[in-house]
Amino acid sequence: MDGTIYLGNNLLPGTKQFLSKLDQEKFPYYFLTNNSSLSRADYVDKFKKLGLKIPGGRIFSSGEATAIYIKKQNPGARLFLVGTPSLEGEFLRFGFKLVKNDPEYVVLGFDTTITYEKIRRLCDFVRAGRPYIATHPDINCPTEEGFIPDIGATIALVEASTGRTPDVIIGKPHPPIVEAIIEKTGFNPNEIVMVGDRLYTDIALGQAGLTTVLVLSGETKLGDIEGSPYKPDYVVSNISGLNDLYFS
């Protein structure tokens, strides 16, 4: 969503028209985001303020995917979660216990409320060898004012302090999120088109057999493609270009 559908509190050009066309043609679509700082309910409210009525069932975040992943491993587990209050609510909804001491798992999300105390505890638990899961790998998050550090920057900080990287990363382009997409939609990979603005997350899903479309309205510039191992199947300037690509 960030950098593809909207930036900050502004819809990107062509969004309403494209979604309206999908609805008219009865194309099923979902909003997949690596951003785990907001819950599904938060995104429903955000879309409403942007003038879009999107049901919660069409929104799937790396935070929800992470909760589903851990619940399959250990329902009701004790977690030390580095995340926003919205992400905490998402994990509580799945029945987890959020603790500050003796966690069974350490979960790192995109935490815009992060404090030094959270970082200190996170590093202590990671250094002690607790299972360490990150919701996604994004380095930066696009906003109207420019890029802000995302979870990937925090992962690098933790690695510098502890020597460890996450045992599992859930979000794009890692296998758990692809499995979740297939499970949620019921489609085969070759029936799914991934539209996004990042080469190393969105377009990298092409490795799993998904068709990919790069929009140049977010993080990636046209010149970045040549040096990337991840090549999109299609490139458009923004989401309005998909109207011409699919419905011309």
N, C-alpha and C positions, 0 to 999 in steps of 0.2 A: 504494500500500500504506500508506504513512505517513498516519495520520489517517483511513483508510478501513477497513483490515483490523486494524491495531494501532496503539497508541501506545507507543513505547519497547519494553518487554518484556511488554506486556500485550495480549492479543487484545481487540478491541472486542466489545461484546455482539452476539450473534447470528451471529458469523462462522462458527463450526463448523457451525451448523444450516443456514445458507444454502449453504455449500459442499457439505455433505452432500446437500442437495436438488438442487443442480446436477448432482452425480454421479449421483444416482438417476434424474434425468430425462434424463441423457446430454446436457446442455448443455455445449458446449465453452467453456472460459474460460481467460483468461490474466491474469497479474499484471504490470501495466505500471507502472513507476515512473520518475519523473524523477530520483530520488536516485542519483547516480553515485558515492557514496562507498563503496558495497559492490558486490562482484561477484555474479554469478549463484550461485556456490558459497556465498558468504556468506549469501545469502538462503535457500538450501536449508537451511543449518544453522540459521538464525534461525527459520524455520518449524518445523523439527524440535523446537527448544527450546520453541516455543509449542504443540506438540502436533499439528502438521499435517504430513502427509507429502506434500510438493509436489515433483514432478520438476522438474529444472532447465529442461527445455524449455518449461515454462509460465511462466517468469520472463523478462521482457524489460526491460532498463534503458536509460536514455538513454546510459549509458556504452558498452554494447554497440552500440547504434544508431549512436553516433558513430564507433566503430571500423569498423563496416560502411560507413558513409558515406565515410570517408577512404580505406578500402581500395579502394573503387570508383574514387576519384580517383587514388590514388598508392600502390599496394601497397608495403609495406616502407619507407615514408617515415620520415624523421628527425623526431621530435616533441619539442618541449619541453612536457611535460605537468605541469600543476598538479593533482595529485590524490593520493589516498590510496595506500598500498601495494596495496590490493585493486584499485583502478582501474589502477594501473601493470601489475599482473598480467594484467588483461583486455586491455590493449593489446599487451603482449608476446605473449599467446596468439594475437593476430592477425598477428604477425610484424613489428610496428613496432620501430624503434630509438628508444629514449628517450635524449635528449641534453641537455646543458646549454649547448651552444654551437652556433651556426649551424643552427638547426632549419629544416625546410621548412614546418612548421606549428606554431602555438602552440595548445594545447588547454587550456581551462580547465574543470575539473570541480569538483564539490562536495568541497572538500578540508578535512577536519576536522584535518589535520596541517599546515596552512599555516604558513609562516614568513615573516618579512620578506624574507629572501633570495629566496624563491620569488616574492613579489610584485614585488620589484625587477627580477628577471630577466624576469618576465612583462611588466612595463611597458616595459622596454627593447626587447624583441622586438616588442611591439605598436607602440611608437613608431617602430620601424624599418620598419614596414610589412609584417611577416610575416603570412601568412594566419592569421586569428584565429577559432577555433571554440570555442563553448561547448556543453557537453553539454545544458544546460537553462536556463530563465530564473527558477526559483523564488526568491522573495525571502527567505522564511523556511521552516524545516523544523520541523514540530511534534514535540515530545517530551513525555514525561510531566511534565517540569519547566516546560514552556512552549515558546515558539518560540525557535529559535536562528537566527542569520544563515545564509542559504543562498547559493548561487552568484550570485543576483541582486544581493546586496549587494556582492559582489566585483566584479561587472561594473560597478557604479556607481563603485566605487573606481578601477578601471582607467580608466574614461572620464574621471573627474575629473583624473587624472594625465596621460593621453595624448590625450584628445579623441576616442578611437575606441571604438565599440561592436563586438561580435563581427560578423564578416562573415557567419557562419552560426550559428544556434542550432538544435540538433537536436531537443531534447525538446519535450513538449507545451507549447503547442498548435501548434508550427511544422510546416510541410509534411513535412520529412524523417521525423518520427516517425509521421505518418499513413501515409505511403508504406510505412514499415517494418511497421506494423500490418497493412496490407492484404496485403503480401507474405508476412508470417509466418502469417496466419490463412487466407488464401485467400478471405475474405469481401468482399463489396461494403460500402461505407460504410453503406448503409441497413440492413445486416444486423447491425451492430455496436452494442452499448450500452456507453457509457463511464460508469463509476461512479467518482466521486471527490469530494474535499472542497474543491477550489479552483476558483473561478470562472474565473480568468484563465489556467488551464492545462487542467484537466480539462473544464470545461463549455464552454470556448472551442472544443473539438474539435467541437462541434455545427456550427460553420461549415463543416466538411468533410463534413457529411451524416450524422454519427453521432448516434444518440439519446443523451441525457445524463441522468444521475441524480446529483443533488447530495446527499451525506450531510453532516449537520451535526455530525459527530463529530470534525472536524479544524479547519482554519483558518477556514472561512467560517461566519458567523452568519446567521440568517434575514434580519435587517435589511440585510445587505450586498447582497442580490439586487436590490433596487429601483434602486440607483445604479449597477449594473453593466451594461455593454453585452452581457454574456453571460448569457442566461437558460436555466436548466435545463428540460428537458421534465418532470422529476419531482423532487420534494424529499422526502427521508425523514430522520428524526432520526439513524438509524444503519443499518448494513447489515442489521439484523434487519427493518427496514421493507421490504426487498426481498422477503422471504418473503410478506408480504401483497400486495405490488404485483404479483408475478409468479406466485405459486402459491396464492393464496387461491381 
